[in-house]
């Protein structure tokens, strides 16, 4: 995976200035930029899905044609991830695998 060569303080300042992310969410992005593998966990409503979608967005903007595998524990979480990603990148191509989806963005992509 491509290593990103930016400073920690730059990332903190950029996200604090341009987003509503809190300190722990910004720290997750920093860990993502510094490590080839990370795990995001936490209680409901803490922004795990949004952070994951932002990470996918960073990868897609900094690589050429890289495919990303996203694993979610529930179909609902997978739908939410896809919806956030489409909101961030309307031209993104997503192939959803798994159980039934209630999301409109996957209506032509049902198993």
C-alpha positions in Angstrom: 0.0 0.0 0.0 1.2 3.5 -0.7 2.7 5.4 2.2 1.5 9.0 2.6 4.2 11.5 3.4 2.4 14.3 5.4 2.9 15.5 8.9 0.7 14.5 11.8 0.0 18.2 12.6 -1.0 18.9 9.0 -3.6 16.2 9.2 -4.9 17.4 12.6 -5.2 21.0 11.4 -6.8 20.0 8.0 -9.5 17.9 9.6 -10.2 20.4 12.5 -10.5 23.3 10.0 -12.6 21.5 7.4 -14.6 18.9 9.2 -16.6 18.2 12.3 -14.5 15.2 13.3 -13.6 14.9 16.9 -10.1 14.2 18.2 -10.5 10.4 18.4 -11.8 10.3 14.8 -8.9 12.4 13.6 -6.5 10.1 15.4 -8.1 7.1 13.5 -7.3 8.9 10.2 -3.8 9.5 11.4 -3.3 5.8 12.4 -4.7 4.8 9.0 -2.2 7.0 7.2 0.7 5.6 9.2 -0.2 1.9 9.2 -0.9 -0.7 6.6 -3.7 -2.3 8.6 -6.0 -0.8 11.3 -9.1 -1.9 13.1 -11.9 0.6 13.9 -14.2 -0.3 16.8 -16.5 1.5 19.1 -20.1 1.8 20.3 -23.0 2.8 18.0 -23.0 6.4 16.8 -19.3 7.2 17.2 -18.6 7.6 13.5 -17.0 4.4 12.6 -18.8 4.2 9.2 -18.0 7.8 8.3 -14.3 7.3 9.2 -14.2 4.1 7.1 -15.7 5.9 4.1 -13.3 8.8 4.5 -10.4 6.3 4.5 -11.7 4.6 1.4 -12.0 8.1 -0.2 -8.4 8.9 0.7 -7.2 5.6 -0.8 -9.2 6.1 -4.0 -7.9 9.6 -4.5 -4.3 8.6 -4.0 -4.1 5.4 -6.1 -4.9 4.4 -9.6 -7.6 1.7 -10.0 -7.1 0.1 -6.5 -10.0 -2.0 -5.5 -11.1 -1.9 -1.8 -12.7 -4.7 0.2 -15.0 -3.5 2.9 -16.3 -6.0 5.5 -19.2 -5.2 7.8 -20.9 -7.3 10.5 -24.4 -6.4 9.4 -26.1 -5.7 6.1 -27.4 -2.4 7.5 -23.8 -1.3 8.2 -22.7 -2.3 4.7 -25.6 -0.3 3.2 -24.7 2.8 5.4 -21.0 2.5 4.3 -22.0 2.4 0.6 -24.4 5.3 1.0 -21.8 7.5 2.7 -19.2 6.6 0.1 -21.6 7.5 -2.7 -22.4 10.8 -1.0 -18.6 11.6 -0.8 -17.9 10.3 -4.4 -21.0 10.1 -6.6 -19.1 8.4 -9.4 -17.8 5.6 -7.3 -18.5 2.0 -8.5 -19.6 -0.4 -5.8 -20.2 -4.1 -6.0 -22.1 -5.2 -2.9 -22.1 -8.8 -1.9 -24.1 -10.3 1.0 -27.6 -10.5 2.2 -30.6 -8.4 1.1 -30.1 -4.6 0.9 -32.7 -2.1 1.6 -30.6 0.7 0.1 -31.6 2.3 -3.1 -28.0 2.7 -4.3 -27.8 -1.1 -4.5 -31.1 -1.7 -6.2 -29.4 -2.8 -9.5 -26.8 -4.8 -7.6 -28.9 -7.3 -5.7 -27.7 -10.9 -5.4 
